[in-house]
């Protein structure tokens, strides 16, 4: 997505009070910049900016570089915020945060120009001075971006807004002024390395526990997380033959940690199984064979099959990268993991809707591929770069903290 005057104003328009017209809202914004602005009876100029057809500076006839940012924030508080629906303030902030997050703006760039807040901090803020937030982003949009012939970007943003689950948005706390601690969050998980960044396509590396990603607390919108599983999509840690316990899923694997995580959130085995079956069926994936086993599931699906389980607005992409043998030991291969990565990118392109995708290191555990953390990282990196034209959004390669010293990141 792309931040410009048109997409910024579209967010305002979507969050205006019901009785407020587009012309009235636009005039208030432009009056805040230039008290002498007169919309007159013809609102075509305002409409052109909202639609992403025309730049603001082309008809306001002033240099935005000369605008007093603090004064503009005061004018926004007086003229603009009163026209918005107070019940949609949180929605407005989260929409703009996500718009900026998905834009190809460098994380170190100052995007809120009243308080000079960098993108990497702005998109994770929970405590917001609303007039500063809006005025600061608007100054950036007008000064640093081009709104000429951006109709497609405005349309794309409108389509994105339709996909937002408004009930899942984390609450914003509106405060009268900032302290340093309210602007800069030290506990936010941020990329440690960028592999590729161009035209809204980003591949980077996070050092994190994949089940601790709720630290991205400002944006509670959807996340897509890859979970490596076996081809029978087991949902139990062990099975029984009489009094004998037979292991199925190890609690130490990502698969096992995922089962623990979702069960702690109130999911039952039956609920997980129902989502898996429904997802496989809707994606046209049929079983490939049937296991002759007295424990665990008998239906076996093709390697690289993906089933989606949704919990708390996280879309878990359960990806089959290993298969059980007759002793319930999982095995896989380098080629099959590569095939699975290609399928993950294709599935993300179809299903991801631009929300972030998180991929942990694969093949380093009990799938018996025997990859080192470095080899797994390089495999994932190289397959993603080969498929970069099919990526829309941001893909994170997630390295666990205990693996971090084992992975050497390339230097450009």
RAFEN-V210070 format. One record per backbone hydrogen bond with DSSP energy under -0.5 kcal/mol. CO is the residue of the C=O (numbers start at 0). NH is the residue of the N-H. If there is no record, write none. Layout:
BEGIN
CO_NH, CO_NH
END
This chain:
BEGIN
1_3, 3_7, 4_8, 5_9, 6_10, 7_11, 8_12, 9_13, 10_14, 11_14, 12_15, 14_84, 16_19, 20_24, 21_25, 22_26, 23_27, 24_28, 25_29, 26_30, 27_31, 28_32, 29_33, 33_36, 38_41, 40_42, 42_46, 43_47, 44_48, 45_49, 46_50, 47_52, 47_53, 48_51, 51_149, 52_148, 54_57, 55_58, 55_59, 56_60, 61_63, 62_65, 63_66, 66_68, 67_71, 68_72, 69_73, 70_74, 71_75, 72_76, 73_77, 74_78, 74_79, 75_79, 75_80, 79_82, 80_83, 82_16, 83_85, 84_87, 85_88, 87_91, 88_92, 89_93, 90_94, 91_95, 92_96, 93_97, 94_98, 95_99, 96_100, 97_101, 98_102, 102_104, 105_108, 106_119, 108_110, 108_118, 110_112, 111_115, 111_116, 116_110, 116_111, 117_120, 117_121, 118_122, 120_123, 121_124, 125_127, 125_172, 127_129, 127_174, 128_132, 129_133, 130_134, 131_135, 132_136, 133_137, 134_138, 135_112, 135_139, 136_140, 137_141, 138_142, 139_143, 140_144, 144_146, 146_149, 149_153, 150_154, 151_155, 152_156, 153_157, 154_158, 155_159, 156_160, 157_161, 158_162, 159_162, 159_163, 160_163, 163_165, 164_167, 165_168, 171_173, 172_127, 172_174, 178_181, 178_182, 179_182, 179_183, 182_184, 183_185, 184_187, 187_189, 192_194, 192_204, 195_202, 197_200, 199_201, 199_392, 200_197, 201_394, 202_194, 202_195, 203_396, 204_191, 204_192, 205_207, 205_398, 207_209, 208_211, 209_212, 211_214, 212_215, 214_216, 215_218, 217_219, 222_224, 222_314, 223_357, 224_316, 226_318, 228_320, 228_321, 229_232, 230_300, 235_248, 236_247, 236_248, 238_245, 240_243, 243_240, 244_246, 245_238, 247_249, 249_252, 249_255, 252_256, 253_257, 254_258, 255_259, 256_260, 257_261, 258_262, 259_263, 260_264, 261_266, 262_265, 267_271, 268_272, 269_273, 270_274, 271_275, 272_276, 273_277, 274_278, 275_279, 276_280, 277_281, 278_282, 279_284, 280_283, 283_285, 285_301, 288_299, 290_292, 297_290, 299_287, 299_288, 301_304, 304_319, 306_317, 308_310, 308_315, 310_313, 312_222, 312_314, 313_310, 313_315, 314_224, 314_316, 315_308, 315_317, 316_226, 316_318, 317_306, 317_319, 318_228, 318_320, 319_303, 321_230, 322_330, 324_327, 328_324, 330_322, 332_336, 333_337, 334_338, 335_339, 336_340, 337_341, 338_342, 339_343, 340_344, 341_345, 342_346, 343_347, 344_348, 345_349, 346_350, 347_351, 351_354, 355_223, 356_395, 357_225, 358_397, 362_370, 364_367, 366_331, 371_375, 372_376, 373_377, 374_378, 375_379, 376_380, 377_381, 378_382, 379_383, 380_384, 381_385, 382_386, 384_387, 386_389, 387_390, 389_391, 392_201, 393_356, 393_395, 394_203, 394_396, 395_358, 395_397, 396_205, 396_398, 397_360, 397_399, 398_207, 399_402, 399_403, 400_403, 402_405, 402_406, 403_406, 405_407, 406_408
END
